[in-house]
Amino acid sequence: MDVHKIPELACFQRFVPAMRELWKLDLSEDERWKRVGGLLPMLLDDPELRAHAATWDLTLGPDDKYTNLLFYEDPDYGFVINGLVKGPSGVTPVHDHAHTWTAYSVIYGSEDVIRMQLDHDAPAGKIAKMRETGHYTVKPGFVDVVPPRLLHMERVGDAKTAAIIVRSARVGGFDQRMWNNRTHEHFIDKGPRQVPFELGA
Ligand SMILES: [Fe+2]
């Protein structure tokens, strides 16, 4: 599968050109990503994609880490469109997305997102000091725009979730900062593995 080819699904044929238009404009990253969040309902609300999402399976790798379905990677601007299925009560470590921007929402299910602030960093293997700065629910109709280096964790409700994620770059190939969500012990991880996934019409 060629991940640089726009998926045949009609909503992707509309969404990707609209995204590319945003990259041709001279915008601050803040403004560009606010607009990406505004475009995301083109995918989230699409009946064809919603029907597809109902068939996606939990995306856990052999090491029990979440993996991302990789639908598209833009050959010119580098942005990436992912799917991610999480099981009921799933919880992520505290993490950031390194240098990348993210627009995140769900097609079904809901997740609590807890935003954290690092007060005292610690090297890998040591306990960092952090505190909660915000708490909200990502559910259909709500798009979370996550700037680079913003600490957060996601906790799934009592039903599985299917997320659509737009990222400024493909993750999984570089180090990301993470912390155990109970002890706050710091560790470094490569981030979610990307699994190319064909979305036919
Ligand atoms: Fe995240």
Boltz pocket constraint, residues with backbone or C-beta under 6 A from the ligand:
constraints:
  - pocket:
      binder: B
      contacts: [[A, 95], [A, 96], [A, 97], [A, 152]]
      max_distance: 6.0
